[in-house]
Amino acid sequence: MIQSHATISIEELVNVLEPLIRRVVREELAEAIEKKPDIFYIEPDTPLYEDMLEIRERKRENDIELYSHKEVWNE
């Protein structure tokens, strides 16, 4: 059996993962909104809820950089 290993930098990894993560989050949010269009509620103790709390805290500390719609969705 031949094993192959590849080494990439953190920056390269981020460049590969970021578009994928953005797409997955966008699809999940779209699905959640379709299921309950009148109410958008994120369950506590979920990764997305925890991320939103972290973002809120970072905003309070002025430690956040916001991106434009075009930068986020490549539209």
C-alpha positions as CSV (number, residue, x, y, z in Angstrom):
1,M,0.0,0.0,0.0
2,I,1.4,3.4,-1.0
3,Q,0.7,6.3,1.3
4,S,0.8,9.8,0.1
5,H,1.0,12.9,2.3
6,A,0.4,16.5,1.3
7,T,1.5,19.6,3.2
8,I,-0.3,22.9,2.9
9,S,0.0,26.1,4.8
10,I,-2.7,27.5,7.1
11,E,-3.4,30.2,4.5
12,E,-3.9,27.6,1.8
13,L,-6.2,25.6,4.0
14,V,-8.2,28.7,4.8
15,N,-8.5,29.6,1.1
16,V,-9.8,26.1,0.4
17,L,-12.2,25.8,3.4
18,E,-13.6,29.3,3.6
19,P,-15.7,29.2,0.4
20,L,-17.0,25.7,1.3
21,I,-17.9,26.8,4.8
22,R,-19.7,29.9,3.5
23,R,-21.7,27.8,1.1
24,V,-22.7,25.3,3.7
25,V,-23.8,28.0,6.2
26,R,-25.7,29.8,3.4
27,E,-27.5,26.5,2.4
28,E,-28.3,25.7,6.0
29,L,-29.7,29.1,6.8
30,A,-31.8,29.0,3.6
31,E,-33.2,25.6,4.6
32,A,-34.0,26.8,8.1
33,I,-35.8,29.9,6.8
34,E,-37.8,27.8,4.3
35,K,-39.0,25.4,7.1
36,K,-40.1,28.3,9.3
37,P,-40.4,31.4,7.2
38,D,-42.2,33.4,9.9
39,I,-39.8,32.6,12.7
40,F,-36.0,32.4,12.6
41,Y,-34.8,30.7,15.7
42,I,-31.4,29.1,16.4
43,E,-31.4,26.5,19.1
44,P,-29.0,27.2,22.1
45,D,-26.2,24.7,22.4
46,T,-25.7,24.5,18.7
47,P,-22.5,25.4,16.9
48,L,-24.2,28.2,15.0
49,Y,-25.7,29.7,18.1
50,E,-22.3,29.6,19.8
51,D,-20.7,31.3,16.8
52,M,-23.4,34.0,16.8
53,L,-22.7,34.7,20.5
54,E,-19.0,34.9,19.8
55,I,-19.6,37.4,17.0
56,R,-21.8,39.5,19.2
57,E,-19.2,39.6,21.9
58,R,-16.4,40.5,19.4
59,K,-18.6,43.3,18.1
60,R,-19.1,44.7,21.6
61,E,-15.3,44.7,21.9
62,N,-14.8,46.3,18.5
63,D,-12.8,43.2,17.5
64,I,-14.7,42.3,14.4
65,E,-14.4,43.1,10.7
66,L,-17.5,43.0,8.6
67,Y,-17.5,42.1,4.9
68,S,-19.8,43.4,2.2
69,H,-22.4,41.2,0.6
70,K,-20.2,40.9,-2.5
71,E,-17.2,39.8,-0.5
72,V,-19.2,37.2,1.4
73,W,-21.2,35.6,-1.5
74,N,-18.9,36.5,-4.5
75,E,-21.9,38.1,-6.2
